[in-house]
Amino acid sequence: MVRDKDGKFVKGHPGMGGRPSKPKEEMYYRILMTACSADDWAAIVAKAVDQAKRGDATARKWIADYLVGPPIERKEITGADGGAIFVRVKGLDD
């Protein structure tokens, strides 16, 4: 992974992984649609709903993540004494 001084990828040196090419993505989609029909997917979702109703936490999380998205994780960071952390940005505080 090669980047220039601004942090952008240098031409000819792609980053790590990323999204598959359009033809490859379309092939994956066709394979998925062949292997899992709309009826199959409906049965999978119905089973997950039934499991969630019976108390399965994994099924509840899976359904919630699809319906409303996963929760945003927020963390409060403080100094060693519990107080504020001061950040000095090089070039601005000189």
N, C-alpha and C positions, 0 to 999 in steps of 0.2 A: 504494500500500500504506500504509494508515493504521493506526497502533497507538496504544494508550493508554499511560499511564505505566508499566504492568506488562508491556508488550510484547505484549499480546494484540491481535488484529485487532479494529478497531472495527466494530460492526454496520453493514452496508450498504457496507463497503469490504473486499471479499475480498482474500486474499493473492494471490501469484503462482502461477498454474496450479493445481497440486494434482490430486487424483484426479477423473476425470470423473464426472458424475452417473450414478446407477444405470442409468437407461434408456440413456444413451449407452454406458456400459460394456457393457451387455448386447448392444447393437447391434454393437459392435466384436467381442465374443465370437462372435456368430452369424456375422458376416462371416468371421472367422478359421476357424471350424469348417467353413464352406461351402468356403472356399478350400483348406484343408489338412486332409485326412482323416487318420484314425488310421494308415492304410496309408502315406500320404504322409510323415507324421511319423516312422514307423518306418524308412522308406527314408532320410530325412534323417539320422537318428541313426546308422543303419548305415554310411552314407557317412562321417560324421564319425569314427566309430570306426575305419574302415578307414584314413582319412587320418591319424589320430593314431598308429595302429600303424606307418605308413610314415614317421613322424617329423615330421608337420605340427604345429608348436608352437601355432598358432592353434586347431586342432581339439582338441588336448589341453587347452588352457585352457578352451575352450567346454564340453567334457564335464566337466572338473573343477569348473567353476563351477556347473554344474547338479547334479552329484552331491554335492559337499561344500560348495559356496559359495565365493565369492572369499575369498582370505586377508585377514585384518585387517591393515591397515597400521599399524605402530607406529613412532613417531619419538621419539628421546630429544633433548630440547632442553637445552642447557647455556649458560652465560654465555660471554662473550668469552674468558675464561681457561680454559674447560673445566669450571669449577666450577658450583656450584648457582646457580639463578636465584631471587631472592627476590621474592615478589609481595605487594604491599600492597593489601588490600581496603578501600576507602573505607568508613568507618563502623565498621569492626572495630578498626582500629589507631589511631584518634583518641585 
